[in-house]
């Protein structure tokens, strides 16, 4: 069931509301003030952070270290 975010025009708070696709039984209410003047907010997608390209090392070197764990196929460790 998708979670949608709504901005309350009465109090300015944002509420997350679970809604089934194509269903809306009761009028939506703000979780903070109970107001019904809500506007749906489009949430940004969540990018994956700290992703290195395949074969890249964490320390920024282009070549793998001569000692484990890099040389054995494990992840690079700084230091």
N, C-alpha and C positions, 0 to 999 in steps of 0.2 A: 504494500500500500504506500503510495507516494506521500512525501512530506512536502507541504507547500508553506512558504513564508508569506505573511500578510502584515502590512503596515497599517496600524490603527490611526485614522485621521483625527480621532478625538484626543488621544493621549500621546501619540508619537512612538509608542512601543511596537516592536516587531514580535509577532507570534508565529510559532511553527504549528501547523495543523495537519494531522493525518487525514487524507481524503482518498477514498476509493475512486478509481477512474470512472468518470461519468456519473458519480453519485453526489448528491448534495441534499440531504434530508432536511436538516434544520438550518436556519440562517446562521452564518458564521458570527462568532463573538470574540472580541479581544479577551485574551486570558488575563490581562492586567485590570482593565476598567469595565469590561462587559459591553463596550461599545460595538455597534454593528456597522460602522462606516470604515470598512476594511478595503485595502487595495493590495492586490497580489504583487509580490516583489519577485523578480527573476533573480535567482541566486547564481553567482558566478560558478563555473566549474572549478573543481579543486585540482590544480596541477600537481603532478608528482614532483616532489622536491628531491634534491641531492641525487639525481640520476646521472650516472656516468656513462658515456658511450661504451659499447662493448670493447673490451681490451684495454680500456683506460685504467690508469692507476689512481689511487686516492691522493697520492702525494704530488700528482701533476707531472711526473716523469713520463716520457713517451715509451721508454723501455722498462721492462719488469726488473725488479731488483735481482741481484745475483744470489741472494739467500732466501730461504722460505720466509713467509708464505708465498710471495709472488712467484718465485721460480717453480713452486710445486703446483701452481694453478689456483692457489687460494687468493683471497683478496689482499691488496697491498695494505701495509700498515705504516703509518708515519713513524719515523724514528729509526 
